[in-house]
């Protein structure tokens, strides 16, 4: 099972809306395994999501995927 990165970041509340997640991904502020991605990229268990906010970088490891 796989889940789109824009849906995943919204579902785990890294962003407030899914459109905001898509916008941040398009700007290169959200990366998977240190690689720029598109909003349609699938997230898999074990991936590391990096979120750039202001001057800080937050890293999150995907432990399991959500059903909804």
MOPAC internal coordinates of N, CA, C and O (Angstrom, degrees):
PM7 1SCF
backbone

  N    0.0000 0     0.00 0     0.00 0    0    0    0
  C    1.4545 1     0.00 0     0.00 0    1    0    0
  C    1.5220 1   109.34 1     0.00 0    2    1    0
  O    1.2310 1   120.72 1   -40.09 1    3    2    1
  N    1.3060 1   116.23 1   139.91 1    3    2    1
  C    1.4587 1   121.18 1   179.64 1    5    3    2
  C    1.5253 1   109.16 1  -133.65 1    6    5    3
  O    1.2310 1   121.04 1   -21.19 1    7    6    5
  N    1.3202 1   115.61 1   158.81 1    7    6    5
  C    1.4591 1   121.67 1  -177.82 1    9    7    6
  C    1.5200 1   108.32 1  -138.50 1   10    9    7
  O    1.2310 1   120.30 1   -40.79 1   11   10    9
  N    1.3253 1   117.03 1   139.21 1   11   10    9
  C    1.4680 1   120.88 1   179.26 1   13   11   10
  C    1.5213 1   110.70 1   -63.47 1   14   13   11
  O    1.2310 1   120.67 1   -33.63 1   15   14   13
  N    1.3357 1   116.33 1   146.37 1   15   14   13
  C    1.4672 1   120.93 1  -177.93 1   17   15   14
  C    1.5278 1   111.70 1   -64.19 1   18   17   15
  O    1.2310 1   119.38 1   143.23 1   19   18   17
  N    1.3327 1   118.78 1   -36.77 1   19   18   17
  C    1.4622 1   119.27 1   179.78 1   21   19   18
  C    1.5235 1   111.43 1   -67.55 1   22   21   19
  O    1.2310 1   120.19 1   140.90 1   23   22   21
  N    1.3328 1   117.24 1   -39.10 1   23   22   21
  C    1.4698 1   120.38 1   176.68 1   25   23   22
  C    1.5227 1   111.02 1   -67.72 1   26   25   23
  O    1.2310 1   120.70 1   139.74 1   27   26   25
  N    1.3337 1   116.27 1   -40.26 1   27   26   25
  C    1.4617 1   120.42 1  -177.13 1   29   27   26
  C    1.5306 1   111.26 1   -65.84 1   30   29   27
  O    1.2310 1   120.03 1   133.23 1   31   30   29
  N    1.3329 1   117.55 1   -46.77 1   31   30   29
  C    1.4697 1   119.49 1  -179.04 1   33   31   30
  C    1.5191 1   111.25 1   -64.15 1   34   33   31
  O    1.2310 1   120.23 1   147.13 1   35   34   33
  N    1.3277 1   117.17 1   -32.87 1   35   34   33
  C    1.4586 1   119.98 1   175.88 1   37   35   34
  C    1.5312 1   110.73 1   -72.51 1   38   37   35
  O    1.2310 1   120.10 1   138.06 1   39   38   37
  N    1.3298 1   117.41 1   -41.94 1   39   38   37
  C    1.4675 1   121.56 1  -176.37 1   41   39   38
  C    1.5292 1   112.47 1   -65.34 1   42   41   39
  O    1.2310 1   120.03 1   144.11 1   43   42   41
  N    1.3324 1   117.55 1   -35.89 1   43   42   41
  C    1.4651 1   119.95 1   179.65 1   45   43   42
  C    1.5267 1   111.20 1   -93.44 1   46   45   43
  O    1.2310 1   120.87 1  -170.00 1   47   46   45
  N    1.3218 1   115.94 1    10.00 1   47   46   45
  C    1.4651 1   124.75 1   173.30 1   49   47   46
  C    1.5283 1   114.32 1    64.00 1   50   49   47
  O    1.2310 1   120.67 1  -142.86 1   51   50   49
  N    1.3367 1   116.32 1    37.14 1   51   50   49
  C    1.4581 1   119.39 1   170.37 1   53   51   50
  C    1.5248 1   109.85 1   -79.05 1   54   53   51
  O    1.2310 1   120.65 1   156.03 1   55   54   53
  N    1.3486 1   116.36 1   -23.97 1   55   54   53
  C    1.4592 1   123.06 1   173.56 1   57   55   54
  C    1.5241 1   108.33 1  -132.19 1   58   57   55
  O    1.2310 1   121.08 1   -22.04 1   59   58   57
  N    1.3356 1   115.53 1   157.96 1   59   58   57
  C    1.4660 1   119.11 1  -176.81 1   61   59   58
  C    1.5196 1   113.30 1   -76.90 1   62   61   59
  O    1.2310 1   120.47 1   145.06 1   63   62   61
  N    1.3368 1   116.70 1   -34.94 1   63   62   61
  C    1.4576 1   120.38 1  -179.41 1   65   63   62
  C    1.5242 1   109.96 1  -132.11 1   66   65   63
  O    1.2310 1   121.19 1   -18.88 1   67   66   65
  N    1.3195 1   115.33 1   161.12 1   67   66   65
  C    1.4573 1   119.65 1   178.78 1   69   67   66
  C    1.5260 1   111.10 1   -70.52 1   70   69   67
  O    1.2310 1   120.35 1   145.53 1   71   70   69
  N    1.3207 1   116.94 1   -34.47 1   71   70   69
  C    1.4648 1   119.60 1   177.98 1   73   71   70
  C    1.5295 1   110.95 1   -67.73 1   74   73   71
  O    1.2310 1   120.40 1   144.73 1   75   74   73
  N    1.3252 1   116.83 1   -35.27 1   75   74   73
  C    1.4643 1   120.67 1   175.41 1   77   75   74
  C    1.5256 1   109.73 1   -65.33 1   78   77   75
  O    1.2310 1   120.16 1   141.68 1   79   78   77
  N    1.3164 1   117.30 1   -38.32 1   79   78   77
  C    1.4604 1   121.33 1   177.70 1   81   79   78
  C    1.5253 1   110.31 1   -63.53 1   82   81   79
  O    1.2310 1   120.09 1   135.07 1   83   82   81
  N    1.3301 1   117.44 1   -44.93 1   83   82   81
  C    1.4632 1   121.22 1   178.74 1   85   83   82
  C    1.5207 1   111.57 1   -61.58 1   86   85   83
  O    1.2310 1   120.76 1   139.78 1   87   86   85
  N    1.3213 1   116.16 1   -40.22 1   87   86   85
  C    1.4650 1   120.85 1   179.50 1   89   87   86
  C    1.5285 1   111.48 1   -64.77 1   90   89   87
  O    1.2310 1   120.08 1   135.37 1   91   90   89
  N    1.3300 1   117.45 1   -44.63 1   91   90   89
  C    1.4632 1   121.01 1   179.58 1   93   91   90
  C    1.5232 1   111.61 1   -65.85 1   94   93   91
  O    1.2310 1   120.32 1   143.12 1   95   94   93
  N    1.3222 1   116.99 1   -36.88 1   95   94   93
  C    1.4683 1   120.78 1   178.43 1   97   95   94
  C    1.5237 1   109.71 1   -66.50 1   98   97   95
  O    1.2310 1   120.24 1   137.36 1   99   98   97
  N    1.3297 1   117.14 1   -42.64 1   99   98   97
  C    1.4642 1   121.09 1   179.69 1  101   99   98
  C    1.5298 1   111.82 1   -64.14 1  102  101   99
  O    1.2310 1   120.30 1   147.81 1  103  102  101
  N    1.3230 1   117.04 1   -32.19 1  103  102  101
  C    1.4638 1   121.48 1   178.79 1  105  103  102
  C    1.5280 1   112.76 1   -80.89 1  106  105  103
  O    1.2310 1   120.21 1   173.13 1  107  106  105
  N    1.3273 1   117.21 1    -6.87 1  107  106  105
  C    1.4582 1   120.55 1   179.50 1  109  107  106
  C    1.5184 1   113.77 1    85.33 1  110  109  107
  O    1.2310 1   119.92 1  -163.98 1  111  110  109
  N    1.3238 1   117.76 1    16.02 1  111  110  109
  C    1.4629 1   122.20 1  -179.68 1  113  111  110
  C    1.5246 1   112.52 1   -84.09 1  114  113  111
  O    1.2310 1   120.25 1   162.54 1  115  114  113
  N    1.3378 1   117.12 1   -17.46 1  115  114  113
  C    1.4567 1   122.05 1   177.46 1  117  115  114
  C    1.5233 1   107.46 1  -123.01 1  118  117  115
  O    1.2310 1   120.67 1   -52.78 1  119  118  117
  N    1.3278 1   116.32 1   127.22 1  119  118  117
  C    1.4614 1   121.57 1  -177.60 1  121  119  118
  C    1.5209 1   109.82 1  -129.59 1  122  121  119
  O    1.2310 1   121.20 1   -23.13 1  123  122  121
  N    1.3243 1   115.31 1   156.87 1  123  122  121
  C    1.4660 1   121.19 1   173.89 1  125  123  122
  C    1.5151 1   107.18 1  -116.59 1  126  125  123
  O    1.2310 1   120.80 1   -55.81 1  127  126  125
  N    1.3267 1   116.08 1   124.19 1  127  126  125
  C    1.4630 1   122.39 1  -179.90 1  129  127  126
  C    1.5254 1   111.75 1    51.95 1  130  129  127
  O    1.2310 1   120.92 1  -137.60 1  131  130  129
  N    1.3489 1   115.85 1    42.40 1  131  130  129
  C    1.4694 1   124.30 1   177.68 1  133  131  130
  C    1.5289 1   113.68 1    63.62 1  134  133  131
  O    1.2310 1   119.86 1  -156.79 1  135  134  133
  N    1.3373 1   117.88 1    23.21 1  135  134  133
  C    1.4639 1   122.60 1  -179.87 1  137  135  134
  C    1.5292 1   108.75 1  -122.45 1  138  137  135
  O    1.2310 1   120.65 1   -45.16 1  139  138  137
  N    1.3427 1   116.37 1   134.84 1  139  138  137
  C    1.4587 1   120.08 1   173.85 1  141  139  138
  C    1.5226 1   109.21 1   -64.08 1  142  141  139
  O    1.2310 1   120.78 1   -40.77 1  143  142  141
  N    1.3218 1   116.11 1   139.23 1  143  142  141
  C    1.4618 1   120.91 1  -177.49 1  145  143  142
  C    1.5204 1   109.92 1  -132.95 1  146  145  143
  O    1.2310 1   121.09 1    -8.67 1  147  146  145
  N    1.3263 1   115.52 1   171.33 1  147  146  145
  C    1.4611 1   122.66 1   173.63 1  149  147  146
  C    1.5283 1   107.65 1   -98.06 1  150  149  147
  O    1.2310 1   119.76 1   -20.56 1  151  150  149
  N    1.3426 1   118.06 1   159.44 1  151  150  149
  C    1.4686 1   120.47 1   179.66 1  153  151  150
  C    1.5234 1   114.38 1   -59.62 1  154  153  151
  O    1.2310 1   119.89 1   159.63 1  155  154  153
  N    1.3279 1   117.82 1   -20.37 1  155  154  153
  C    1.4603 1   120.37 1  -178.14 1  157  155  154
  C    1.5273 1   113.18 1   -89.27 1  158  157  155
  O    1.2310 1   119.62 1  -179.89 1  159  158  157
  N    1.3114 1   118.32 1     0.11 1  159  158  157
  C    1.4700 1   121.65 1  -178.80 1  161  159  158
  C    1.5252 1   109.78 1   -65.40 1  162  161  159
  O    1.2310 1   120.66 1   -42.84 1  163  162  161
  N    1.3259 1   116.34 1   137.16 1  163  162  161
  C    1.4597 1   121.39 1   179.85 1  165  163  162
  C    1.5232 1   111.01 1   -81.59 1  166  165  163
  O    1.2310 1   121.37 1   -37.46 1  167  166  165
  N    1.3264 1   114.98 1   142.54 1  167  166  165
  C    1.4633 1   122.31 1   176.10 1  169  167  166
  C    1.5197 1   107.52 1   -98.33 1  170  169  167
  O    1.2310 1   120.62 1   -41.78 1  171  170  169
  N    1.3123 1   116.43 1   138.22 1  171  170  169
  C    1.4617 1   121.13 1   178.58 1  173  171  170
  C    1.5234 1   108.76 1  -123.44 1  174  173  171
  O    1.2310 1   120.83 1   -19.86 1  175  174  173
  N    1.3189 1   116.02 1   160.14 1  175  174  173
  C    1.4633 1   121.01 1   177.26 1  177  175  174
  C    1.5234 1   108.27 1   -61.85 1  178  177  175
  O    1.2310 1   120.82 1   -47.54 1  179  178  177
  N    1.3395 1   116.03 1   132.46 1  179  178  177
  C    1.4537 1   121.61 1  -179.85 1  181  179  178
  C    1.5169 1   113.69 1   100.20 1  182  181  179
  O    1.2310 1   119.76 1   166.39 1  183  182  181
  N    1.3446 1   118.06 1   -13.61 1  183  182  181
  C    1.4613 1   120.72 1   177.73 1  185  183  182
  C    1.5243 1   110.00 1   -68.35 1  186  185  183
  O    1.2310 1   120.94 1   -29.50 1  187  186  185
  N    1.3262 1   115.80 1   150.50 1  187  186  185
  C    1.4605 1   121.88 1   175.90 1  189  187  186
  C    1.5212 1   107.59 1  -110.60 1  190  189  187
  O    1.2310 1   120.69 1   -59.06 1  191  190  189
  N    1.3247 1   116.29 1   120.94 1  191  190  189
  C    1.4602 1   122.54 1   179.70 1  193  191  190
  C    1.5152 1   108.07 1   -99.54 1  194  193  191
  O    1.2310 1   120.64 1   -53.50 1  195  194  193
  N    1.3302 1   116.38 1   126.50 1  195  194  193
  C    1.4545 1   121.72 1   177.76 1  197  195  194
  C    1.5120 1   109.04 1  -109.41 1  198  197  195
  O    1.2310 1   120.77 1   -50.91 1  199  198  197
  N    1.3382 1   116.12 1   129.09 1  199  198  197
  C    1.4565 1   122.28 1   179.70 1  201  199  198
  C    1.5200 1   107.36 1  -117.82 1  202  201  199
  O    1.2310 1   120.46 1   -57.44 1  203  202  201
  N    1.3446 1   116.73 1   122.56 1  203  202  201
  C    1.4571 1   122.66 1   178.70 1  205  203  202
  C    1.5258 1   108.35 1   -96.59 1  206  205  203
  O    1.2310 1   120.52 1   -66.72 1  207  206  205
  N    1.3390 1   116.62 1   113.28 1  207  206  205
  C    1.4605 1   121.63 1   177.15 1  209  207  206
  C    1.5225 1   107.60 1  -124.65 1  210  209  207
  O    1.2310 1   121.36 1   -58.38 1  211  210  209
  N    1.3346 1   115.01 1   121.62 1  211  210  209
  C    1.4581 1   122.14 1  -175.89 1  213  211  210
  C    1.5259 1   109.24 1    53.87 1  214  213  211
  O    1.2310 1   119.35 1    62.70 1  215  214  213
  N    1.3134 1   118.85 1  -117.30 1  215  214  213
  C    1.4672 1   120.47 1  -179.47 1  217  215  214
  C    1.5325 1   111.60 1  -106.21 1  218  217  215
  O    1.2310 1   120.10 1  -173.20 1  219  218  217
  N    1.3125 1   117.42 1     6.80 1  219  218  217
  C    1.4659 1   121.27 1  -178.10 1  221  219  218
  C    1.5241 1   110.89 1  -106.17 1  222  221  219
  O    1.2310 1   121.07 1   -28.02 1  223  222  221
  N    1.3252 1   115.56 1   151.98 1  223  222  221
  C    1.4659 1   121.53 1   175.98 1  225  223  222
  C    1.5228 1   107.55 1  -121.02 1  226  225  223
  O    1.2310 1   120.81 1   -57.38 1  227  226  225
  N    1.3214 1   116.05 1   122.62 1  227  226  225
  C    1.4552 1   121.97 1   179.01 1  229  227  226
  C    1.5226 1   108.48 1  -106.10 1  230  229  227
  O    1.2310 1   120.15 1   -46.37 1  231  230  229
  N    1.3294 1   117.32 1   133.63 1  231  230  229
  C    1.4604 1   121.96 1   179.73 1  233  231  230
  C    1.5201 1   109.60 1  -115.46 1  234  233  231
  O    1.2310 1   121.06 1   -44.17 1  235  234  233
  N    1.3220 1   115.59 1   135.83 1  235  234  233
  C    1.4595 1   122.51 1   179.54 1  237  235  234
  C    1.5235 1   108.62 1  -130.47 1  238  237  235
  O    1.2310 1   120.18 1   -47.57 1  239  238  237
  N    1.3143 1   117.27 1   132.43 1  239  238  237
  C    1.4538 1   121.11 1   177.09 1  241  239  238
  C    1.5161 1   108.70 1   -99.57 1  242  241  239
  O    1.2310 1   120.36 1   -46.53 1  243  242  241
  N    1.3192 1   116.92 1   133.47 1  243  242  241
  C    1.4719 1   122.55 1  -178.85 1  245  243  242
  C    1.5323 1   107.60 1   -80.16 1  246  245  243
  O    1.2310 1   120.75 1   -67.12 1  247  246  245
  N    1.3243 1   116.17 1   112.88 1  247  246  245
  C    1.4530 1   121.28 1  -179.87 1  249  247  246
  C    1.5316 1   111.94 1   -91.08 1  250  249  247
  O    1.2310 1   121.19 1   144.03 1  251  250  249
  N    1.3421 1   115.34 1   -35.97 1  251  250  249
  C    1.4625 1   120.40 1   175.77 1  253  251  250
  C    1.5089 1   108.95 1  -157.88 1  254  253  251
  O    1.2310 1   120.87 1   -21.23 1  255  254  253
  N    1.3207 1   115.95 1   158.77 1  255  254  253
  C    1.4593 1   120.95 1  -178.50 1  257  255  254
  C    1.5263 1   109.56 1   -95.63 1  258  257  255
  O    1.2310 1   121.51 1   -24.36 1  259  258  257
  N    1.3175 1   114.71 1   155.64 1  259  258  257
  C    1.4601 1   121.44 1  -178.98 1  261  259  258
  C    1.5221 1   109.95 1   -92.19 1  262  261  259
  O    1.2310 1   120.54 1   -29.36 1  263  262  261
  N    1.3221 1   116.57 1   150.64 1  263  262  261
  C    1.4561 1   120.13 1   177.72 1  265  263  262
  C    1.5148 1   111.60 1   -79.58 1  266  265  263
  O    1.2310 1   120.41 1   148.00 1  267  266  265
  N    1.3209 1   116.82 1   -32.00 1  267  266  265
  C    1.4613 1   120.83 1  -179.24 1  269  267  266
  C    1.5093 1   109.95 1  -121.73 1  270  269  267
  O    1.2310 1   120.10 1   180.00 1  271  270  269

